[in-house]
């Protein structure tokens, strides 16, 4: 899963010709005729975003596209808004417009039901939700933004890093959370563009500034390896470019076309490291904003829809689907759609484990892709049709959970299903060993009437019913069986 290293900060920003790679075609999504914008997709192919409605009540309403070819379904809402992110469970986070006031209301939809998330009294917004259902975003207090996360519908304001700004008023924004719960975002002054800013990382060790040699950096997204996608100014002379900063300190500035005097910006990254963004370029002889992606770190231009002038990617899935919207800059209508990148397949390799009834065993599977193992990846484990839990893969791509074989289990095999957040799945097996307790003559985990009947049928003889192995099935064997009786 490790991306190709393109260039390090020490040697400047890599540049390529935009025409060197064929443009990926744009495919529209259905709307209600007034435009909209998708924002995220999960492993099942469900897409979330927002569309305009024709009743004029609110500018946008949150929606779900069940498939890329389906009509959007409006989510429950009171004042319109946006669906921002969806996880593989189908949990959705987003924002609603306030009935009055300048800010929004953070919300989630769980099993289709709408829940308003707590804030500090002035509203807020959400930006991402991970596989465990943890939501990140920001809440507002005295007009200032504070990074936040919500779990089980409970609010936690994230710590603020040490950061100096001219007026001393610091804002923090949480933008992305990976499957392991690591978060990235931005710390900045309260004013607009041009104020000091820095990419931030929140993890189990606390909060820290993401180290890089860029200027005015901003934390955009974090992948399952812990790599933080940032935007900033790099090189000399400095140009705007996205960069990936790994936990070990390695900094990879992504390729941008050589003719782009103003550089490029990233807007999203999948948890497998596919980056999407935009750059400024020529569109039919006029200034425009064009969409791009960096699968495996390689600059890939995304086609401008016919008749449009500006295109903005807003999300990208691990399946290589880049979502966004395009507009002509005149009509005010945004055309929702997506670009499908060619990406390698993901696989799950399940294991077989054995144990006796009543024994606790470890079930495991490996999540891999064509580029290597998927570290930090969420894997759901289902045993005999019932959810066992959610596991996160380690550095070798292995997900592990413990399971206790029921003492009453009567079979010899237990099916275990593993499904990772990329949609790949495989079946493993627990082989139940036939070793059984004294008196359990049919090895069904119980000592009951069935075993008693077997013992009585062998009375006076030998064989398995001779529990004390003295050569004869008699009253001593009956006493042993009754002492372990389970019924």
C-alpha positions as CSV (number, residue, x, y, z in Angstrom):
1,X,0.0,0.0,0.0
2,X,3.0,2.3,0.2
3,X,2.9,5.0,-2.4
4,X,5.6,5.6,-4.9
5,X,8.1,8.2,-3.7
6,X,8.1,11.1,-6.1
7,X,10.4,13.7,-4.7
8,X,11.6,14.9,-1.3
9,X,11.4,18.5,-0.2
10,X,15.2,18.7,-0.3
11,X,15.3,18.4,-4.1
12,X,12.3,20.6,-4.9
13,X,8.8,20.1,-6.3
14,X,8.7,17.5,-9.1
15,X,7.1,18.8,-12.3
16,X,5.6,17.0,-15.3
17,X,3.7,17.9,-18.4
18,X,0.0,17.8,-17.9
19,X,-0.5,16.4,-21.4
20,X,1.7,13.3,-20.6
21,X,-1.2,11.4,-19.1
22,X,-4.6,10.8,-20.7
23,X,-7.5,12.5,-19.0
24,X,-10.0,10.3,-17.1
25,X,-13.5,10.9,-18.3
26,X,-16.3,12.5,-16.2
27,X,-19.5,10.6,-15.5
28,X,-22.5,12.5,-14.2
29,X,-24.7,11.6,-11.3
30,X,-28.5,12.1,-11.3
31,X,-29.9,15.2,-9.5
32,X,-33.2,17.0,-9.5
33,X,-32.2,19.2,-12.4
34,X,-30.8,22.0,-10.3
35,X,-27.3,20.6,-9.6
36,X,-25.5,19.3,-6.6
37,X,-22.3,17.8,-5.3
38,X,-21.2,14.3,-4.1
39,X,-18.7,14.1,-1.3
40,X,-17.9,10.5,-0.3
41,X,-18.4,6.8,-1.1
42,X,-18.2,3.6,1.0
43,X,-17.2,0.1,0.1
44,X,-20.7,-0.9,-0.8
45,X,-20.8,1.9,-3.4
46,X,-23.2,4.2,-1.5
47,X,-22.5,7.8,-2.3
48,X,-23.4,10.8,-0.1
49,X,-23.5,14.5,-0.9
50,X,-26.1,17.2,-1.5
51,X,-28.4,18.4,-4.3
52,X,-30.5,21.5,-4.9
53,X,-34.3,21.0,-4.6
54,X,-37.0,22.7,-6.6
55,X,-39.2,23.9,-3.8
56,X,-36.9,26.8,-2.9
57,X,-37.0,26.0,0.8
58,X,-33.2,25.5,1.3
59,X,-30.3,25.8,-1.2
60,X,-29.2,22.2,-0.7
61,X,-30.5,19.0,1.0
62,X,-28.4,16.0,2.1
63,X,-28.8,12.9,-0.1
64,X,-27.6,9.4,-0.7
65,X,-27.0,7.8,-4.1
66,X,-27.4,4.0,-3.6
67,X,-25.4,3.4,-6.8
68,X,-23.8,5.8,-9.3
69,X,-26.8,5.3,-11.7
70,X,-29.5,5.8,-9.1
71,X,-31.7,8.8,-8.3
72,X,-30.6,10.5,-5.0
73,X,-32.6,9.8,-1.9
74,X,-33.1,12.8,0.5
75,X,-32.0,12.1,4.1
76,X,-34.1,13.3,7.0
77,X,-33.4,16.9,7.7
78,X,-35.1,20.0,9.1
79,X,-33.3,22.9,7.4
80,X,-31.4,21.4,4.5
81,X,-27.7,20.8,4.5
82,X,-25.0,18.4,3.3
83,X,-24.1,14.8,3.8
84,X,-20.3,14.8,4.1
85,X,-18.9,11.3,4.8
86,X,-20.1,7.7,5.0
87,X,-18.4,4.7,6.5
88,X,-18.7,1.0,5.5
89,X,-21.5,0.5,8.1
90,X,-23.5,3.1,6.3
91,X,-23.2,5.7,9.1
92,X,-23.2,9.2,7.7
93,X,-22.1,12.5,9.1
94,X,-22.9,16.0,7.8
95,X,-24.1,19.4,8.5
96,X,-27.5,21.1,8.5
97,X,-28.2,24.8,8.0
98,X,-29.5,26.6,11.1
99,X,-32.9,28.1,11.1
100,X,-31.3,31.3,12.1
101,X,-27.7,32.2,12.7
102,X,-24.5,32.2,10.7
103,X,-23.2,28.7,11.4
104,X,-24.4,25.1,10.9
105,X,-25.5,22.2,13.0
106,X,-23.5,19.0,13.1
107,X,-25.6,15.9,12.5
108,X,-25.2,12.1,11.9
109,X,-27.6,9.6,10.3
110,X,-27.5,6.1,11.8
111,X,-29.6,3.5,10.1
112,X,-31.4,6.3,8.3
113,X,-32.3,8.1,11.6
114,X,-31.1,11.7,12.1
115,X,-29.3,12.7,15.3
116,X,-28.1,16.2,16.2
117,X,-24.7,16.1,17.6
118,X,-23.9,18.2,20.7
119,X,-21.9,21.5,20.3
120,X,-21.0,24.4,22.5
121,X,-24.1,26.4,21.9
122,X,-23.3,28.1,18.6
123,X,-23.2,25.2,16.1
124,X,-20.5,23.5,14.2
125,X,-19.9,21.0,11.4
126,X,-18.5,17.5,10.7
127,X,-15.9,16.5,8.1
128,X,-15.4,12.8,8.4
129,X,-16.5,9.5,10.1
130,X,-14.4,6.4,10.5
131,X,-15.3,2.7,10.5
132,X,-15.8,2.8,14.3
133,X,-18.3,5.6,14.0
134,X,-16.0,8.3,15.4
135,X,-16.9,11.7,13.8
136,X,-14.6,14.7,13.5
137,X,-15.1,18.3,12.7
138,X,-15.3,21.6,14.6
139,X,-17.6,23.4,17.1
140,X,-17.9,27.1,17.6
141,X,-17.5,29.1,20.8
142,X,-17.6,32.9,20.9
143,X,-17.3,32.9,17.1
144,X,-14.1,30.8,17.2
145,X,-13.6,27.3,15.8
146,X,-12.4,24.4,18.0
147,X,-11.5,21.0,16.6
148,X,-13.8,18.3,18.0
149,X,-14.7,14.6,17.8
150,X,-17.9,12.8,18.7
151,X,-18.2,9.1,19.7
152,X,-21.5,7.6,20.8
153,X,-23.1,11.0,20.1
154,X,-20.8,12.6,22.8
155,X,-18.7,15.6,22.2
156,X,-15.0,16.0,23.0
157,X,-13.1,19.2,22.2
158,X,-9.6,18.3,21.0
159,X,-6.5,19.9,22.6
160,X,-5.1,23.0,20.9
161,X,-1.4,22.9,20.0
162,X,1.0,25.7,20.9
163,X,0.8,28.1,17.9
164,X,1.5,31.8,17.7
165,X,-0.7,34.2,15.7
166,X,-0.5,38.0,15.6
167,X,-3.8,38.6,17.6
168,X,-3.5,35.5,19.8
169,X,-6.8,34.0,18.6
170,X,-6.2,30.5,17.4
171,X,-8.6,28.3,15.5
172,X,-8.4,24.5,15.1
173,X,-10.2,22.5,12.5
174,X,-10.4,18.6,12.5
175,X,-10.7,17.5,8.9
176,X,-10.0,13.7,8.7
177,X,-9.9,10.6,10.8
178,X,-8.4,7.2,9.8
179,X,-9.6,3.7,10.9
180,X,-7.2,3.7,13.8
181,X,-8.6,7.0,15.2
182,X,-5.7,9.2,14.2
183,X,-6.9,12.7,13.2
184,X,-5.5,15.5,11.1
185,X,-6.5,19.1,10.6
186,X,-5.3,22.7,10.8
187,X,-4.4,25.3,13.4
188,X,-4.5,28.8,12.1
189,X,-5.4,32.4,13.0
190,X,-9.0,33.5,12.8
191,X,-8.5,35.8,9.8
192,X,-8.8,34.7,6.1
193,X,-6.2,33.5,3.7
194,X,-2.6,34.6,4.3
195,X,-2.8,34.1,8.1
196,X,-0.3,31.8,9.7
197,X,-1.4,28.1,9.6
198,X,0.0,24.7,10.2
199,X,-1.1,21.1,9.6
200,X,-1.9,19.3,12.9
201,X,-2.0,15.7,14.0
202,X,-4.0,14.3,17.0
203,X,-3.2,10.7,18.1
204,X,-2.8,8.7,21.3
205,X,0.2,10.8,22.2
206,X,-1.7,14.0,22.1
207,X,-1.5,16.9,19.6
208,X,1.5,18.0,17.5
209,X,2.3,20.1,14.4
210,X,3.0,18.0,11.3
211,X,6.6,18.6,10.5
212,X,7.4,19.7,7.0
213,X,9.5,22.3,5.2
214,X,6.3,23.9,3.7
215,X,4.9,27.3,4.4
216,X,1.3,27.9,5.6
217,X,0.5,24.2,5.6
218,X,-3.0,22.8,6.2
219,X,-3.9,19.2,7.1
220,X,-6.3,17.8,4.6
221,X,-6.6,14.1,5.2
222,X,-4.9,11.1,6.9
223,X,-4.6,7.6,5.5
224,X,-4.5,4.2,7.3
225,X,-0.7,4.2,7.3
226,X,-0.8,7.5,9.3
227,X,0.4,9.5,6.3
228,X,-0.9,13.1,6.5
229,X,-1.9,14.9,3.3
230,X,-1.1,18.6,3.5
231,X,-1.3,21.6,1.3
232,X,1.4,24.2,1.5
233,X,4.1,26.2,-0.4
234,X,7.2,24.2,-1.2
235,X,10.5,24.6,-3.0
236,X,12.4,27.7,-4.0
237,X,10.7,29.7,-5.4
238,X,7.8,28.3,-3.4
239,X,4.8,26.9,-5.2
240,X,1.5,25.6,-3.9
241,X,1.5,21.8,-3.9
242,X,0.1,18.9,-1.9
243,X,2.5,16.7,0.1
244,X,2.3,13.5,2.0
245,X,4.1,13.4,5.4
246,X,4.6,10.0,6.8
247,X,4.9,9.2,10.6
248,X,8.7,8.5,10.1
249,X,9.1,12.1,8.9
250,X,9.5,11.3,5.2
251,X,8.0,14.1,3.1
252,X,6.8,13.4,-0.5
253,X,5.8,16.5,-2.5
254,X,3.4,15.3,-5.2
255,X,3.9,15.9,-8.9
256,X,2.4,19.0,-10.5
257,X,2.4,19.9,-14.2
258,X,5.4,22.0,-15.3
259,X,3.3,24.7,-16.8
260,X,1.4,25.5,-13.7
261,X,2.8,28.7,-12.3
262,X,0.4,28.7,-9.4
263,X,0.7,25.0,-8.5
264,X,-2.0,22.7,-7.2
265,X,-4.1,21.9,-4.1
266,X,-5.4,18.6,-2.7
267,X,-8.9,18.3,-1.5
268,X,-9.2,14.7,-0.3
269,X,-7.4,11.4,0.1
270,X,-8.7,7.8,0.5
271,X,-7.6,5.7,3.4
272,X,-5.5,3.8,0.9
273,X,-3.6,6.9,-0.1
274,X,-5.3,8.0,-3.4
275,X,-5.2,11.8,-3.5
276,X,-7.5,14.1,-5.4
277,X,-7.4,17.9,-5.9
278,X,-7.4,20.6,-8.5
279,X,-5.1,23.0,-10.4
280,X,-5.4,26.2,-12.4
281,X,-5.2,25.7,-16.2
282,X,-6.5,26.6,-19.6
283,X,-10.1,25.5,-20.5
284,X,-10.9,26.2,-24.1
285,X,-8.6,29.2,-24.2
286,X,-9.9,30.7,-20.9
287,X,-8.8,30.5,-17.3
288,X,-10.3,27.5,-15.5
289,X,-9.9,25.2,-12.5
290,X,-9.3,21.6,-13.5
291,X,-9.5,18.4,-11.5
292,X,-6.7,15.9,-10.9
293,X,-5.8,12.8,-8.9
294,X,-2.6,11.2,-7.7
295,X,-3.1,7.4,-7.6
296,X,0.1,5.9,-6.3
297,X,1.5,9.5,-6.3
298,X,1.2,9.8,-10.2
299,X,-0.4,13.0,-11.4
300,X,-3.5,12.1,-13.4
301,X,-5.6,14.9,-15.0
302,X,-9.4,14.4,-14.8
303,X,-11.5,15.5,-17.8
304,X,-13.6,18.7,-17.6
305,X,-17.3,17.9,-18.3
306,X,-18.4,19.4,-21.6
307,X,-19.5,23.0,-21.3
308,X,-18.0,23.5,-17.9
309,X,-15.1,25.7,-16.8
310,X,-14.4,24.8,-13.1
311,X,-14.2,21.3,-11.6
312,X,-13.6,20.5,-7.9
313,X,-13.1,17.0,-6.5
314,X,-14.6,16.7,-3.0
315,X,-13.9,13.1,-2.2
316,X,-12.2,9.9,-3.3
317,X,-12.9,6.3,-2.4
318,X,-10.5,3.4,-1.9
319,X,-12.1,1.9,-5.0
320,X,-10.6,4.7,-7.1
321,X,-13.8,6.7,-7.6
322,X,-13.1,10.5,-7.4
323,X,-16.3,12.6,-6.7
324,X,-16.9,16.2,-7.4
325,X,-18.8,18.8,-9.3
326,X,-18.3,21.1,-12.2
327,X,-19.8,24.5,-13.1
328,X,-19.6,26.9,-16.0
329,X,-19.3,29.8,-13.6
330,X,-22.4,31.5,-15.1
331,X,-25.5,29.5,-14.6
332,X,-24.9,28.8,-10.9
333,X,-25.6,25.1,-11.4
334,X,-23.0,22.5,-10.2
335,X,-23.1,19.3,-12.2
336,X,-22.5,16.3,-9.8
337,X,-20.4,13.4,-11.0
338,X,-17.3,11.2,-10.7
339,X,-14.2,10.0,-12.4
340,X,-13.3,6.3,-12.2
341,X,-9.5,5.7,-11.8
342,X,-7.9,2.3,-12.5
343,X,-6.7,0.9,-9.2
344,X,-5.5,-2.5,-8.0
345,X,-7.8,-4.9,-6.3
346,X,-7.9,-5.5,-2.6
347,X,-8.0,-9.0,-1.1
348,X,-8.5,-10.7,2.3
349,X,-6.7,-13.9,3.1
350,X,-8.4,-15.7,6.0
351,X,-6.8,-18.3,8.3
352,X,-7.9,-21.6,9.8
353,X,-7.5,-22.1,13.5
354,X,-8.4,-25.1,15.8
355,X,-9.4,-25.5,19.4
356,X,-11.5,-27.5,21.8
357,X,-15.0,-26.6,23.0
358,X,-14.8,-23.9,25.7
359,X,-11.3,-22.8,24.5
360,X,-10.6,-19.2,23.5
361,X,-8.8,-19.0,20.1
362,X,-7.5,-16.2,18.0
363,X,-9.2,-15.7,14.6
364,X,-7.2,-13.7,12.0
365,X,-7.0,-12.6,8.4
366,X,-4.6,-10.5,6.3
367,X,-5.9,-7.5,4.2
368,X,-3.7,-6.9,1.2
369,X,-3.8,-5.0,-2.1
370,X,-1.7,-5.3,-5.3
371,X,0.6,-2.8,-3.7
372,X,1.2,-4.7,-0.5
373,X,-0.5,-5.2,2.9
374,X,-3.2,-2.8,4.1
375,X,-1.9,-1.6,7.5
376,X,-4.3,0.2,9.8
377,X,-7.3,-1.2,7.9
378,X,-10.7,-1.9,9.6
379,X,-11.9,-5.5,9.3
380,X,-15.2,-6.8,10.5
381,X,-15.4,-10.3,11.8
382,X,-18.6,-12.4,11.7
383,X,-18.8,-15.8,13.4
384,X,-21.7,-18.1,12.6
385,X,-23.6,-15.2,11.2
386,X,-23.2,-13.0,14.3
387,X,-20.9,-10.0,14.5
388,X,-17.9,-10.7,16.7
389,X,-16.3,-7.2,16.4
390,X,-14.1,-4.8,14.5
391,X,-10.3,-5.3,14.3
392,X,-7.6,-3.0,12.9
393,X,-4.8,-4.6,10.9
394,X,-1.3,-4.3,12.2
395,X,1.9,-3.3,10.3
396,X,1.8,-6.7,8.5
397,X,-1.8,-6.3,7.5
398,X,-3.1,-8.8,10.1
399,X,-6.4,-8.3,11.9
400,X,-7.0,-10.4,15.0
401,X,-9.8,-11.0,17.5
402,X,-10.4,-13.6,20.2
403,X,-13.3,-16.0,20.1
404,X,-14.4,-18.5,22.7
405,X,-15.7,-21.8,21.2
406,X,-19.1,-22.5,23.0
407,X,-18.9,-25.5,25.3
408,X,-22.2,-26.6,23.9
409,X,-21.2,-26.5,20.2
410,X,-22.0,-29.8,18.5
411,X,-20.3,-29.5,15.2
412,X,-16.7,-29.8,14.1
413,X,-16.3,-26.5,12.1
414,X,-17.3,-22.9,12.7
415,X,-17.3,-20.4,9.8
416,X,-15.7,-17.1,10.2
417,X,-16.2,-14.3,7.7
418,X,-13.8,-11.3,7.4
419,X,-14.7,-8.2,5.4
420,X,-12.3,-5.2,5.2
421,X,-13.3,-1.5,4.7
422,X,-12.3,-1.8,1.0
423,X,-15.1,-4.3,0.5
424,X,-12.9,-7.4,0.1
425,X,-14.0,-10.5,2.0
426,X,-13.0,-14.1,2.7
427,X,-14.1,-17.0,4.8
428,X,-12.0,-18.6,7.5
429,X,-12.6,-21.6,9.7
430,X,-12.4,-22.7,13.3
431,X,-11.9,-26.5,13.4
432,X,-13.4,-27.8,16.6
433,X,-11.2,-30.6,17.9
434,X,-12.9,-33.8,19.0
435,X,-11.2,-33.9,22.4
436,X,-14.1,-34.1,24.9
437,X,-14.5,-34.3,28.6
438,X,-14.8,-37.7,30.4
439,X,-18.4,-38.9,30.1
440,X,-19.2,-37.0,27.0
441,X,-19.3,-40.1,24.8
442,X,-20.6,-38.5,21.7
443,X,-18.4,-35.3,22.0
444,X,-21.3,-32.9,21.7
445,X,-20.1,-30.8,24.7
446,X,-22.8,-32.2,26.9
447,X,-23.1,-35.1,29.3
448,X,-26.7,-36.1,29.2
449,X,-29.2,-38.9,28.4
450,X,-27.6,-39.7,25.1
451,X,-24.3,-40.5,26.8
452,X,-26.1,-42.4,29.5
453,X,-27.9,-44.6,26.9
454,X,-24.6,-45.4,25.3
455,X,-23.1,-46.4,28.6
456,X,-26.0,-48.6,29.6
457,X,-25.9,-50.3,26.2
458,X,-22.3,-51.2,26.8
459,X,-22.9,-52.4,30.4
460,X,-20.6,-55.3,31.4
461,X,-18.4,-54.8,28.4
462,X,-15.6,-52.5,27.5
463,X,-14.8,-49.7,25.0
464,X,-15.3,-45.9,25.3
465,X,-17.9,-46.2,28.0
466,X,-15.3,-47.8,30.3
467,X,-14.5,-44.4,31.8
468,X,-12.0,-45.6,34.4
469,X,-10.4,-48.0,31.9
470,X,-10.6,-51.1,34.3
471,X,-11.9,-53.3,31.5
472,X,-15.6,-53.3,32.5
473,X,-18.5,-50.8,32.1
474,X,-20.1,-50.9,35.6
475,X,-21.3,-48.8,38.5
476,X,-18.0,-47.0,38.8
477,X,-18.3,-45.6,35.3
478,X,-21.9,-44.7,35.9
479,X,-20.8,-42.7,39.0
480,X,-18.1,-40.9,37.0
481,X,-20.7,-39.9,34.3
482,X,-23.2,-38.7,36.8
483,X,-20.5,-36.6,38.6
484,X,-20.0,-34.6,35.3
485,X,-23.7,-34.5,34.4
486,X,-24.7,-31.4,32.5
487,X,-28.2,-32.5,31.3
